[in-house]
Structures are given as structure tokens and as C-alpha cells.
Amino acid sequence: MWLMTNFGFFSIVQKKDDDILTVRARAKGDLESLKERYLPTLGHILKGEGTDYQYRARVSREAMAEALGKIIMDIDYSNFKNSVAEKQGNKRARLYGEVWSVLCNLQK
């Protein structure tokens, strides 16, 4: 699952033969923000590990589900990209906008 929020971008997966979810991010600050705001049980943030996501941490499926519920309850904006610009700056908002633009191709 890709999760784009106004406080970070995450890729959430379950590795083979593992009951724990791995939450991956391009920016360490995104995982730190997730842990601080919604997911205190998120494990130690690891760097590297030889994959394309520079940062990762592990968490139980139940804790992640609870955190997602809290994230949903905190939505208070009418325009996602504007909220990203306000919370994380224009550079991040432009990157998210590029993703949004590419995904418009799904409508065709």
C-alpha cells in the first residue's frame, strides 16, 4: 500500500513469511512524524538495507490499523495538495502534484 499524507509518504508491505508489517519511506522524517503523531509502537528506524526505500521500520498489523483510523479522523482539509504545502512545504506539494498528474491517466 502506498500512503500519501500531509505529513509523509509511506509504502506499507508484509514481507514473505512475516506477520509484522514493514513501513518504508524515502525520508526518515516521514517515519519519525508517523511514529510521533500516530504510531508510537513503530519499531526502530533502519537505514539502507539494500533496497530502494532508504528507511524502514516494523509494526504490528493491529497497531498500523489503529493508526490509520486516527489519521483518517484527523483529516481537516478540503484540498490535499494545499495541506501538504502548508505542512511540508511547496517542494513536497509539487512532487505529490506530479504523482497526481500521472495518476490522471487512469481516467483515460
C-alpha positions in Angstrom: 0.0 0.0 0.0 1.2 3.5 -0.8 0.0 6.0 1.7 0.4 9.7 0.9 -0.4 12.0 3.8 0.1 15.7 4.5 2.9 14.6 6.9 4.7 11.9 4.8 4.7 9.2 2.1 4.9 5.6 3.1 5.0 2.2 1.4 3.4 -0.5 3.7 4.1 -4.1 3.0 4.1 -7.6 4.5 7.3 -9.4 3.8 7.2 -13.1 2.9 6.9 -15.4 5.9 6.4 -12.4 8.3 3.4 -11.5 10.4 4.7 -7.9 11.0 4.2 -5.1 8.6 7.2 -3.1 7.2 6.6 0.6 6.8 9.1 2.1 4.3 9.8 5.7 3.4 12.1 7.8 1.2 12.6 10.3 4.0 13.5 9.5 7.6 11.5 12.4 8.9 8.3 10.9 7.4 8.7 7.8 9.6 9.6 9.9 12.6 6.5 12.0 12.1 4.3 8.9 11.8 5.8 7.4 15.0 5.4 10.7 17.0 1.9 11.5 15.8 0.1 8.2 15.3 2.2 5.1 15.8 4.4 5.1 19.0 4.9 1.3 18.7 6.7 1.7 15.3 10.0 -0.1 15.7 13.5 1.3 15.3 14.0 3.1 12.0 16.6 1.4 9.9 18.6 3.0 7.2 19.7 1.3 4.0 19.1 -2.5 4.0 19.9 -2.6 0.3 16.6 -1.7 -1.2 15.2 1.3 -3.0 13.5 2.7 0.2 16.2 4.3 2.3 14.3 4.0 5.6 12.1 1.4 7.2 10.6 0.2 10.4 8.3 -2.6 11.5 5.0 -2.6 13.3 2.1 -4.9 14.1 -0.8 -5.0 11.7 -3.2 -4.1 14.6 -1.2 -1.0 15.5 -1.0 0.1 11.9 -4.8 -0.3 11.5 -5.4 1.8 14.6 -3.0 4.5 13.4 -4.8 4.6 10.0 -8.1 5.2 11.8 -6.6 8.1 13.7 -5.1 9.5 10.5 -8.5 9.4 8.9 -10.1 11.1 11.8 -7.6 14.0 11.6 -8.4 14.9 8.0 -9.5 18.6 8.2 -8.7 20.0 4.8 -10.6 20.4 1.6 -7.6 20.3 -0.7 -4.9 17.7 -0.1 -2.1 19.4 -2.1 -2.6 22.7 -0.3 -2.5 21.0 3.0 0.8 19.3 2.0 2.2 22.7 1.0 1.2 24.1 4.4 2.6 21.2 6.4 5.6 20.1 4.4 6.4 22.9 2.0 5.9 23.7 -1.7 8.6 21.3 -2.9 6.8 18.3 -1.4 3.5 19.6 -2.6 4.9 19.8 -6.2 6.2 16.2 -6.0 2.8 15.0 -4.8 1.2 17.1 -7.6 3.4 15.3 -10.2 2.2 11.9 -8.9 -1.4 13.2 -9.0 -0.9 14.3 -12.6 0.5 10.9 -13.7 -2.4 9.2 -12.0 -4.9 11.3 -14.0 -4.0 8.9 -16.9 -6.1 6.2 -15.1 -9.2 8.2 -16.1 -8.5 7.8 -19.8 
